[in-house]
Amino acid sequence: MVTVNEDLAKRSKFAYNDIEEDDAIASKIEKTGKEVIKLNRGDPPQYIKTPDYIIDAYVDALRSYKTGYVDMTGIKELREAVSDRYARSYKAKVSPENVIVTQGVSEALAFLNNVLINDRDQAILFAPYYPQYMPLLQMYGGSPIIEKYSEKLNWNLDIDSLGRSLKRMAKPQLRKVKYMMITNPNNPTGTVLKRDYLEDIVDLANEYGLFLVSDEIYDEIVYNGAKFTSVSEVANGVPHMILNGASKVYDSTGFRIGFMIIPGTDKFSSKVSAKLKDYATVRLSVNTPAQYAIAAAITNKKEHEKAIKNMVKEISDRVNYAYNLLKKNEYLDIVKPNGSFYIFPKIKLDLLKIKDDNDFVVKLLKDKNLQVTRGSGFGGDGHFRIVSLPTKSILKESVDRINDFCEENKKK
Ligand SMILES: Cc1ncc(COP(=O)(O)O)c(C=O)c1O
């Protein structure tokens, strides 16, 4: 019998997600009949129902048999709705032609790297970062240059440090840097970046010729007095791309709808936009009824305003509740979040008989049946991430377990 060539593609080694390892431990515990509290998935519909007006729009699309392939870059109604939303909220002039609908921001990341990254190219990421940025960059042959959000600046950008790093880079290296990615509001830190930091980063992008990518998937989930600024408001002609989607703000992670927005009319932006559209033709179109549902969701401002107001109130109540309980724990240091729905405590490892954040997360899961996410997976070693979406009683129980765990593992 002829044997097949068993070599997998080299790039396949980059396909991983830390979550799987902890999920395997959690399922083992669950098989023994114990219940595991899971604070590890940023999945709002699990906790706050997708609004009925969006469900109705989805059902209407199905009932009208909108079930075939559609425009590969996204239905016109949705691209127009996204363009209007950015004009309305951020005074950004975006032609619907420069909006591309993807299967979530996750697919947008694949598009981005597909179009820009050659072997040995680089991208600037800021740690802590959303983990999925990394495998997709690496799969396409790229590597990251890691800059840092500053915990001392409440996880805002450390512009001076970025300026120094860019200054140190020689021209040939800079030419290999294909984009610089920020996440605002942030996952995992829950920080909304201040406008002046964004203006500074735009200036640096301009000075060093860097394409700026801003992941704004949590743009309306902002509270505790913070004000969100879109990069499109401050870009001032600097070529940039906005990533956004329906998953979080429209409470519909399972619909798998994301958007890439390339507002610029400069030569490079036009080239990127055209090539992204070519990529869309390779994978055909995105889920059709979901696109109609999200077009209706964005267009129905009255219903959306009601839904997002309730959602942000619920989320901020839950985040602040968990934050206020956690900050009493003397083994943790926490920056108060003001956006998204995550809390990212630093573990005071010098006070505990715990080696690092991996050790903390795995032991917490095994000993207390509480699943959180390791900070090192976000490039934030020594931290862990909590998804603060469950009810207050679950959050209280979770913090009790963390407190007990820390007490049981404190250095004598
Ligand atoms: C910052 C950030 N970007 C992108 C995504 C992926 O979202 P989508 O559901 O649109 O693929 C997430 C999901 O948690 C996220 O936190």
The ligand as an ORCA input file, in Angstrom:
! r2SCAN-3c Opt
* xyz 0 1
  C     -10.212     42.200     21.577
  C     -10.948     41.149     20.833
  N     -10.883     41.135     19.501
  C     -11.530     40.201     18.796
  C     -12.275     39.205     19.399
  C     -12.942     38.166     18.536
  O     -14.228     38.474     18.299
  P     -15.162     37.829     17.194
  O     -16.256     37.155     17.929
  O     -15.650     39.004     16.394
  O     -14.349     36.889     16.371
  C     -12.381     39.189     20.794
  C     -13.144     38.140     21.479
  O     -13.126     37.970     22.665
  C     -11.693     40.189     21.526
  O     -11.727     40.220     22.869
*
